Amino acid sequence: MAYFIFQKNSDGILGNIYRIAENQSDLNNVNIEQSDYKIIEDSQENFNSVKYGTKNILTYNGTNIIYQDQAISYSTKESLLNYIKNTKDIISIYLVSSTNHSLYSRWDNYYSQLSNLNLDSITYPLNKSLEQYFNDLGQPSYNTLQLP
């Protein structure tokens, strides 16, 4: 089962997602006091939809997560480059502060993968998320909501 971690006591409030965890091990590695958050189990299918950007999490109501379908497209190399820069900035904050974390190497490797991506080899518009693009190539892909 996958896990979605929300701000506690924020039923119905938009944008209250905090983290997502693909499995129990990843949930155990999130640096939180679990009792301070609302953790909802959901399907791997919904997890992948969020991870790969085909669904956006709006909020939760009780134990039900409310999703919205979304389509991601990068019309130009510059728009994809901007997304990569923003993603690397978020990952960098984690890397600087978490050198001893058990998932550090996963995120350090992903940061390198993002840095070494040849944007000229991609056909634009890219009508899928970067995470889905990597998955389609058989490469690791992560959503920054998965950061511990």
Sequence and secondary structure as in RCSB ss.txt:
>XXXX:A:sequence
MAYFIFQKNSDGILGNIYRIAENQSDLNNVNIEQSDYKIIEDSQENFNSVKYGTKNILTYNGTNIIYQDQAISYS
TKESLLNYIKNTKDIISIYLVSSTNHSLYSRWDNYYSQLSNLNLDSITYPLNKSLEQYFNDLGQPSYNTLQLP
>XXXX:A:secstr
 EEEEEETT TT TT EEEEESSHHHHHTSSS GGGEEEEEE HHHHHHHHTTSEEEEEEETTEEEEEE    B 
SHHHHHHHHHHHHHHHHHHHHH TTSTTHHHHHHHHHHHHT  GGGS SSB S HHHHHHHTT     GGG  
